[in-house]
Amino acid sequence: MNIDLQAREITPLRQTLTRVAEHLGSDKPASRYLEATLGAQSTANFHYRPTWEPQYALFDTARSAIKLQDWYVLKDPRQFYYATWTMTRARQQDTMESNFQFVESKGMVAALSDAVREQALAVLMPLRHVAWGANMNNASICAYGYGTAFTAPAMFHAMDNLGIAQYLTRLGLALGDPEVLDAGKQAWLNAPEWQDLRRLVEDLLVVKDPFELFVAQNLALDGLLYPLVYGSFIDDHLTLKGATAVAMLTAFMTDWHAETARWIDAVVKTAAAESAENRALLVQWTAHWADRAQAALAPVAQQAMGEHGDAALTEARTALDTRCRKAGLAA
């Protein structure tokens, strides 16, 4: 018996999802990122308004003073949707696991001087609580923001910050006993040099406008904190004292900040270009929250780097101002 197998081409009836085609203007093939993003925001058939804020619908563009004709213009240049985000973070997790194993196997922590170890712990352990605040704030952006292009990356960002808090916890346990975590918490609650930053983090928890919160947390505060701590303090200051182990155990933070800055800058640049009103508001928010963040980080910079702290913080602010100018937020 002969079996004749023939290949047949099946032409799909549609090239993409209807909601995606409506945004693209035609039924043409779309990337997985666009299929996971465009048109995914719920817009109708809500059963009730929030009892705590009945003036708004469950998902409402009026929650922000920023106005956009189409909230899907805030696309992520990284093209992250759930699958690509998890695959990227999994690869980075493998790298960090290798770093932790290498530091442990080579006895690099034991080679640290007591002074360097104590200095690293004194600065990094309270930052676990800053990362937790960033997690909560980005979860709020996701909850109250509008448009999947804006809210989905904010949720990824929230979980990234939770991961950063966990990495800092592992670093603390690698460099010391579990008591160092309690010491970091007590410093966060009571040490004078941390109270301005703690007040800023707690004030951000109650910012209502999701876009203002995005600017305050992700652009202003993190835009100063990460270059100051993970750049100037660890890479430039501690590494010269033989703290290569600390640099390896915080490598994710440095790479993550450089990667996420692309998304943050793209969002504010697109929103600022929409209208003069948007731009004026973003300039105002950025200046206000960057000034507060700089003032709150000044005592931390001095604790971390002594007389070099002010210069390092000024350098971080200059770099942030340059980012803002490139994003169209020049005053």
N, C-alpha and C positions, 0 to 999 in steps of 0.2 A: 504494500500500500504506500502510495506517495502522498506526502503532506506538503502542500504548497503554501508557504508563508509569505505574505506580502505586507510591506509597510504602507500604512495609510496616514496621511497628514490630516489631523483634526484641527480645523480652524475654530478658535474660541469665539463664542458669541460676543463676548465683551473683553476688552483688554485690561480693564481695572475695575475697581469698585465704583458704583454710581456716585457715592459721596465724594470720591477722589476726582472723578471725571468732571463733576460740577465745579470743583475748584480749579482744575487744570484747563477747563474750557473745551476739552475734547476727550474722547475715549481713546487714550493712548497708554501704552505701558508705563507704569510708575514704579519707582523704587519701593522696596519694603518699608523704608523710612516714611515715605509719603503716604503709603497705604495705612501705616499705623498711626498717622498723625492727622492728615487732612480730613475735616468733616467729622471727627470723632467726638467733638464737644456736644454734650446734650443741650438742646435748645428749646424743646417744647415738651408738652404733656407732663408738666410738673403737677403733682397732686396737692401741694401746699407750699406756702411761703414759710421761711424760717420763723418760728415763733419768737426767737430772740431778736430778729431783725426783719420785721414784716415789710419794711419798705423795699426790700430786695427780693428778687427771685432766688432760687437755689443757686443758680449760676448766672451772674449778672455783671455785665461790663461796667455798670454804674458804681461798682465797688472801688474802682480806681479813677483817679483824676486824669490819668493818661487815656487819650482817646485815639482809637485806631479804627479805620474802616473795616479792616480784615485782620483779626488777631492771629491768623495763620501766617502772616508775614514774618513773625518772630521765629524763623526757622533756626535750628541748631546746626551750625557748620560741621559738627562732628557726626551728623546724621545718626544720632543715638535714638534707637527705640529699645524695647526691653531686651531683645536678643543680642544686639550689638553691644549694648551697655554691659550686660552680664559677661559676655565673652571677653570684652576688654578688661574688665575688672578681674576676671578669673586669671588672665595672663599676668596681670600685675600682682595678684595675690601669690601666684607661684614664685614670682621674683622676690617678693618680700619674705616668703617662707624660706627661700634659699639664703637670703640675707641673714635672717635670724639664725639659721643653722650654721652658716659660715662663722658668724660672730661667736656663737657658742663653741663650735668645734675648735676654733683657733685661740680661745681664751682671751678674746679682745677686751671683754669687760673687766677682767682681772687686771689687765694692763693699764686701765685708767687710774689716774691718781684720785685720791679721795676728794680733793678740792674740785676737780673737774666733774666727777660723778655727782657731787652734791649740787654744783651749779646747774648741771643739766636737769636734775630732778626738780630743783627749786623753780625753774622756769617752765618746764614742760608739763609737770603734773597738774597744775591749775588749768592748763589749756584743755584738759579733758572736758571741763565744764563749758568752755567757750565753744568747743565742737558740738557739745550737746545742745547748746542754745542755737547754733546754726542749723542743726538737725530739725529742731522744733520750728524755726522760722521758715525754712524751706518747705516743711510740711504744711505750714500755714499758707504759703504762696500757692502751693498746689491745691489746697482746699478752697481758697477764696479767689484765686486768679481765674482767668478766662482763656479758653483756647488750649487745646492739647499741645500745640507747639510751644506754649509758654509753661504750662503746668506739669507736663510729663518730665521734662528735664529737671524741673525744680524738685520733683520727688526723687529722681536719681541722685540729685545733689544732696538731698536730705539724708539718704542712705549712705552716701559717700562720707558725709560728716560723722555719721555713726561709726563707720569703719575707721575713720581717723581717730576718734575717741578710743576705740578698741586697740588700735596700734599703739597709742600713747600708753594705754594700760599695760600692754605687753612689754613696752619699753621699760616702764617703771618696775615691773616684776623681774625683768632681765637685769636691771641695774641695781635693784635693792630688794628689800622684803616687802610684803603686802602693806606694812605700815606706811610706806612712802605714799600710797594712794590716799590714806587718811590724812597724812601731812599736807598733801596737795589740796585736799578738800578744805582743811582748816585754814590754809593760806588763802584760798578763794573766798572763804566766808569772813575772815578776820584780819588778814595782813593788810596794812594800809596801802601798800603799793598795788594791790589788786582791786581795790574797791571802786575806783573810777571805771575800770573795765567791766567789773561785775555790774555796776549800775547801768552801763551802756547796754550790756547783753540783756538785762532784765527789762530795760525800756523798749528794746526792740521786740520783745515778746508781745507787746500790746500795740504795736503799730498796725493800724487798721487797713491802710491802702496796700494791697499786695505788691504793686509795682514800686511803691516807695520802700517797702520792706526789702524787695529785691535789690534796690540800689544801696540801701543802708547796710545790709548784711553782706551781700555777695560782691558788690563793687567797692564800697568804702571801707568797711571793717576788714574783710578778708584781703582786700587789695593792699592794705598796709600790714596786716598781721603776718601773712605768709612770707613776703620778702624780708620782713624784719627778723622774724624768729628762725625760719627754716633756711633763709638765705644768709643774712648778716651774722646772726648769732651762732648758728650751727656750722654752716659751710665756711664762713670766714673767721669766726672768733674761736669756737671750740675746736675745730679741726686742727688749727695751728697749735693747740695744746695736746694733741694726740688723741682726740676724740673721734677718730674715724668710725668707730663702732656706732656712735650716736648718729652720725651722718648716714650710715648704711641703714639703720633702723628707722630713719625718718625719710628715706628716699622717696617713698610713695607721695608724701605731702608736697615735695618740691615738684615732682612730675605732674601731680594732679592739679596743682594750682596753675601751672603753665597751660595745661590742657583746657581746664574749665574757663580760664580767662578768655579764650576764643569765643565761647558761647556767651558769656556775660557781656563782652564788648559788642558782639553782633546784635544782641537784644537791645541794648541801650542806643546803639548807632541807628538801628532801624526805627525805633520809636522816636528818636530825636528828629530824624529826617522826615517824619510824617507831617509835622506842623511846627510852626514857631511856638505855639502854646506848649506843646510837649517838650520842646527843647528847653524853653525857659524854666519849666517845672523840674526837669531832670537836672539842669545846671544848679538850681536852688537846692534840691535834695542832696545832690552829690557834695556840694560845698559844705552844707550843714553837717551831714553825717561824717564826712571825711575830717572836718575840723574836730568833731567830737571824738572820733576814733583816734586821731593823732594825740589829742590831749589825754585820752584814757590809756594809751599805750606808752606815753612818755615815762611814767614810773617803772613800767615793766622793762623798757629798754635800758634804763639806768641800772636796774637790778641785774639785768643780764650781762651788760657790757660796760658798766661803769661809765667812765668819762667818754667812751666812744659811743654810748647809746644814743645821745642826741643827734650825732652826725648820721648814724645808721637810720634813725627814724626820719630825718630830713631827706635822706636819699630815697627811702621808700615812698615818701610823699611826692617827691619829684617824679619818680617813676609812675606813680598813680596819676598825677596830673597829666603826664605825657599820654598815658592810655586814654584819659578822658578827652584830651584834645583830638586824638586820632578818631575817637568815636563821635566827634561832633559836639562835645560838651564844653568847649572853651567858653569861659565867661565873657 
